């Protein structure tokens, strides 16, 4: 595996992590401004942003689908493996972000 792939793994992790943390913080800020409880809104927003963080990290769904198609139909298993690893890395970033939000709010999502 080449060095750019490992950089892409790290980038996917931190993009999904940043979407969860940033979206939750700004969601709780908007809840505070509208008179709603910000801590519970932070937890709800983090839960709702999970799939969008993964999609943002892998660069949209169409590229992922075309990579899967190329891997399955053309027999390019290395591309298929790389795409799966990128999705797993993005899922790890989401899990880490939700874990930090859970620690901050001292609650469970």
Beta strands, then each sheet from edge to edge (+ up, - down):
end
